[in-house]
Amino acid sequence: MDYYYLGIDPGQNGACAVIDAESAFMWCARWSLNTPLMIANDLRGSSDLIKGALIEKVSLFPQKGMGHSVAMQSLLVNAGIWQGWLLAFGIPFKLITPPEWQGMVGLQKWKKHEKRLELKGASAMGLIPNTPMRLARKLWPQAPLDHAADDGTAVALILAECARQQALNPMYQQAQATLFALPPGRKRRRPRKVSSG
C-alpha cells in the first residue's frame, strides 16, 4: 500500500498538499472561504492513506491596527479548522515552526537573503535566491504553482516533503519516541476535578 504525506500552510493564502512515499505530487487545494467543504471531503477521502501531516505552527506578533488584529484572528481560525479536520479524520499530525521546516530543506532565513539581494540589484546580475516557491517548482514541476498567490501551496508541498522525510527516517522516529516518553518511574498525572461552588 502506498502512503501519502500531507503538508498544511494555515495562512490566509494557505493551502494543503499531498505527496506520496516517493515524493510525487498527488493533489493540492488552496484555502478559500468558498472551498472548505470541498477540501474537507478531499481530506476525508484520502485519510486512510495519509500516514502523517505537518502543519506550520502559527505565531502571533502583536502590532497596532485593526487590520492586523483581524488578520491574526482569521489565521488562528484557519489553523483551528485544519487541526479539527485532522483530528476528526484520524490523520496523525504535528505542528512545526517555520525555522524548523526551513532548516530541513535549506531555506534558513530565506526572506532576509532575498531582501538583501534585492537591495544589491541581484536580479539584474542574474542572482536569484532560493525561496519556497522556486524550490517547490523545481521539485514538483507538475504542481499548479503558476501564480504568486500559490505561495501557500508551495509551502504546503515542502511541509508534506518534511513529513515524508520524518516518517522515513528511523533516527527521527526514535528521537521523537524518546522525546515524548516519560522518565522511568514517572506516571502520567490525572486531571484535577473541578469543584463546582
C-alpha positions in Angstrom: 0.0 0.0 0.0 1.3 3.4 -0.9 1.1 6.0 1.8 0.7 9.8 1.4 2.0 12.7 3.4 0.2 16.0 3.9 1.5 19.5 4.4 -0.7 22.4 5.5 0.0 26.1 5.5 -2.8 27.6 7.6 -2.4 31.2 6.4 -5.0 33.4 4.7 -3.4 32.4 1.4 -2.6 28.9 2.7 -3.2 25.5 1.2 -2.8 21.8 1.8 -0.8 19.5 -0.4 -0.3 15.7 -0.6 2.6 13.8 -1.9 3.2 10.0 -2.0 6.0 7.9 -0.4 8.2 8.6 -3.5 7.7 12.4 -3.1 5.5 12.5 -6.2 2.8 15.2 -6.3 -0.7 13.8 -5.7 -3.1 16.8 -5.2 -3.3 20.2 -3.5 -6.0 22.7 -2.6 -5.7 26.4 -1.9 -7.6 27.7 1.1 -10.6 29.9 0.4 -13.7 30.7 2.4 -15.6 29.3 -0.6 -13.9 25.8 -0.6 -13.7 24.4 3.0 -16.3 21.7 2.4 -14.5 20.6 -0.8 -11.2 20.4 1.0 -12.7 18.6 3.9 -14.2 16.0 1.5 -10.8 15.5 -0.2 -9.1 15.0 3.1 -11.8 12.6 4.3 -11.4 10.6 1.1 -7.6 10.4 1.5 -7.5 10.0 5.3 -6.9 6.2 5.3 -3.8 6.7 3.1 -2.3 9.7 4.8 0.4 8.4 7.1 1.4 11.8 8.6 0.9 15.5 8.3 2.8 18.7 9.3 1.0 22.0 10.0 3.0 25.2 10.1 2.8 26.5 13.6 1.0 29.8 13.9 3.0 32.6 15.6 1.4 35.9 16.5 3.3 39.1 16.8 1.3 41.9 18.4 1.1 45.1 16.3 -1.1 48.1 16.3 -4.0 48.5 14.0 -7.4 46.9 13.5 -6.4 45.3 10.2 -3.6 43.3 11.8 -5.9 42.1 14.6 -8.5 40.8 12.0 -5.7 39.1 10.0 -4.4 37.4 13.1 -7.9 36.3 14.2 -8.5 34.7 10.8 -5.1 33.0 10.9 -6.0 31.4 14.2 -9.4 30.3 13.0 -7.9 28.7 9.9 -5.3 26.8 12.0 -8.1 25.6 14.2 -10.2 24.4 11.3 -7.3 22.4 9.8 -6.4 20.8 13.1 -10.0 20.0 13.8 -10.3 18.2 10.4 -7.2 16.2 11.0 -8.4 15.1 14.4 -11.9 14.3 13.1 -10.5 12.2 10.2 -7.9 10.4 12.4 -4.9 11.8 10.5 -1.8 12.0 12.7 -0.2 15.4 12.6 2.5 17.6 14.3 3.0 21.3 14.4 6.3 22.6 13.0 7.7 26.1 13.3 8.9 27.9 10.1 12.6 27.8 11.2 12.3 24.0 11.7 10.9 23.2 8.3 13.1 25.8 6.5 16.2 24.3 8.1 15.1 20.8 6.9 15.1 22.0 3.3 17.9 24.5 3.3 15.8 27.7 3.3 17.0 29.2 6.6 16.4 32.9 6.7 15.4 33.0 3.0 13.4 36.2 3.4 16.4 38.1 4.8 18.6 36.8 2.0 16.0 37.7 -0.7 15.6 41.2 0.7 19.4 41.7 0.9 19.9 40.5 -2.7 17.1 42.7 -3.9 18.8 45.8 -2.3 22.0 44.9 -4.1 20.2 44.5 -7.5 20.8 40.8 -7.6 18.1 40.1 -10.2 19.9 42.4 -12.7 23.1 40.3 -12.1 21.2 37.0 -12.5 21.5 36.0 -8.9 18.2 34.6 -7.7 17.8 33.5 -4.1 16.1 30.2 -3.3 12.5 30.7 -2.0 9.8 28.2 -1.1 8.1 28.8 -4.5 11.3 28.2 -6.5 12.1 25.1 -4.6 8.6 23.7 -4.9 8.5 24.5 -8.7 11.8 22.6 -9.0 10.8 19.6 -7.0 7.2 19.3 -8.3 7.0 20.8 -11.8 3.6 19.3 -12.4 2.1 21.1 -9.3 -0.2 24.1 -10.1 2.2 26.8 -8.9 1.7 29.4 -11.7 0.8 32.5 -9.7 2.4 34.4 -6.8 -0.8 33.6 -4.8 0.3 29.9 -4.9 3.0 30.5 -2.3 0.9 28.8 0.3 0.7 25.7 -1.9 4.5 25.8 -2.3 4.9 25.9 1.5 2.3 23.1 1.9 4.2 20.9 -0.6 7.5 21.5 1.2 5.8 20.6 4.6 4.5 17.4 3.0 8.1 16.6 2.0 9.3 17.3 5.5 6.6 14.9 6.9 7.7 12.3 4.4 11.4 12.7 5.5 10.5 12.4 9.1 8.3 9.3 8.6 11.0 7.5 6.6 13.9 8.4 8.9 14.2 5.8 11.7 16.6 8.1 13.6 14.0 10.8 13.7 11.3 8.3 14.8 13.5 7.1 17.6 14.3 10.6 18.8 10.5 11.5 18.8 9.7 8.4 20.8 12.4 9.2 23.3 11.4 12.9 23.5 7.7 12.1 24.3 8.5 9.1 26.7 8.1 9.6 30.4 11.2 9.1 32.6 11.3 5.7 34.4 9.2 5.7 37.5 7.0 8.6 36.5 3.3 8.3 36.0 1.0 10.5 34.0 -0.9 12.9 36.2 -4.6 12.6 36.4 -6.5 15.7 35.6 -7.8 17.5 38.7 -11.5 17.5 39.4 -13.0 20.9 39.3 -15.3 21.6 42.2 -18.5 23.5 41.5 -19.0 26.1 44.0 
